[in-house]
Amino acid sequence: MSIRETSRGMRTPMRERVWAVTGGHCFYCGRNLVHDAEVRSQPAGPFMEIDHMRSRHRGGTNSPANLVPSCKACNSAKKQI
């Protein structure tokens, strides 16, 4: 299975790297995030999304240096900018 291929609840090397950037906190607001592989029945916080610091539309890449963990609220708010 490649890094880009993933199934629900499976940690891939890329997701692990992004998760480690902030130790499981949203890069923008600092909230604790729930990783995909954690128990979904009793989440301790918002689920982790992967955000491109520089959007692909503006020339950003999928490299680990351009990816950060984000909560849905921050990731959505960033799209409005």
C-alpha positions as CSV (number, residue, x, y, z in Angstrom):
1,M,0.0,0.0,0.0
2,S,1.4,3.4,-0.9
3,I,1.4,6.5,1.3
4,R,-1.4,8.0,-0.7
5,E,-3.6,4.8,-0.4
6,T,-5.3,4.6,3.0
7,S,-8.3,3.1,4.5
8,R,-10.4,4.4,7.4
9,G,-8.5,4.0,10.7
10,M,-5.1,3.0,9.1
11,R,-2.1,5.1,10.0
12,T,0.1,5.7,7.0
13,P,3.7,7.0,7.2
14,M,2.6,10.4,5.9
15,R,-0.2,10.8,8.5
16,E,2.2,9.7,11.2
17,R,4.6,12.5,10.2
18,V,1.9,15.1,10.1
19,W,0.5,13.9,13.5
20,A,4.0,14.2,15.0
21,V,4.5,17.9,13.9
22,T,2.4,19.2,16.9
23,G,2.1,16.1,19.0
24,G,-1.6,15.7,18.2
25,H,-2.7,19.3,18.5
26,C,-4.2,21.6,15.8
27,F,-1.4,23.6,14.3
28,Y,-3.5,26.8,14.4
29,C,-5.6,26.7,17.6
30,G,-3.8,24.1,19.7
31,R,-6.9,21.9,20.3
32,N,-6.2,18.2,21.0
33,L,-7.1,16.2,17.9
34,V,-8.3,12.7,17.6
35,H,-6.3,10.6,15.2
36,D,-8.0,8.3,12.7
37,A,-6.9,5.1,14.5
38,E,-8.2,6.2,17.9
39,V,-11.6,5.0,19.2
40,R,-14.3,7.0,17.4
41,S,-17.1,6.1,19.8
42,Q,-15.8,8.4,22.4
43,P,-13.7,11.1,20.7
44,A,-11.6,13.3,23.0
45,G,-11.7,16.2,20.5
46,P,-12.1,17.1,16.9
47,F,-10.8,14.6,14.3
48,M,-7.5,15.5,12.6
49,E,-7.5,16.8,9.1
50,I,-4.4,17.4,7.1
51,D,-4.0,20.9,5.9
52,H,-1.6,22.3,3.2
53,M,0.0,25.4,4.7
54,R,0.4,26.7,1.1
55,S,-2.5,25.4,-1.0
56,R,-1.9,23.2,-4.0
57,H,-3.8,25.8,-6.0
58,R,-1.1,28.4,-5.1
59,G,1.8,26.1,-5.8
60,G,2.0,24.1,-2.6
61,T,3.0,20.4,-2.6
62,N,2.2,17.3,-0.7
63,S,5.6,17.2,0.9
64,P,5.7,16.8,4.7
65,A,7.1,20.3,5.1
66,N,3.9,21.7,3.6
67,L,1.4,19.6,5.7
68,V,0.2,20.3,9.2
69,P,-2.5,18.7,11.4
70,S,-5.7,20.9,11.7
71,C,-9.1,20.7,13.2
72,K,-12.0,21.0,10.9
73,A,-13.0,24.5,12.2
74,C,-9.5,26.0,11.5
75,N,-9.1,24.2,8.2
76,S,-12.5,25.5,7.0
77,A,-11.9,29.0,8.3
78,K,-8.6,29.1,6.4
79,K,-10.4,28.3,3.2
80,Q,-12.3,31.6,3.6
81,I,-9.1,33.7,3.5
